[in-house]
Amino acid sequence: WFTSVSYTPAGDPNPSIEETLAGLPPLPGETLTETEGRVLRRASFTEGSEGDQTFKQLNAYVGFSGQAGIATICFEDPDDQEWALSTWRSILRTEAGR
């Protein structure tokens, strides 16, 4: 699952990346944080279930100034954890929307 949001706090039309992600709910559990240029990423692993099926999920934020991507990446095989992290790291923002 993926969605994107814009965040503009009152009186600050250009919030920092940190302020942008601080406006989102905290991620559950231990958080992984990475910075790459003007991108700040935060993620955590949790367990999920649907019906009688259980799986791992990577709950992830990708922050830019005033905008954030929110993703949940689900997988069953523990060997797919690196794939989930790689998918999260591949989320980028293009200038087309600006």
Secondary structure, DSSP 8 states (H G I E B T S, - for coil): -EEEEE---TT-SS--HHHHHHTS---SSS-EEEEETTEEEEEEEEEEEETTEEEEEEEEEEEETTEEEEEEEEESSGGGHHHHHHHHHT----GGG-
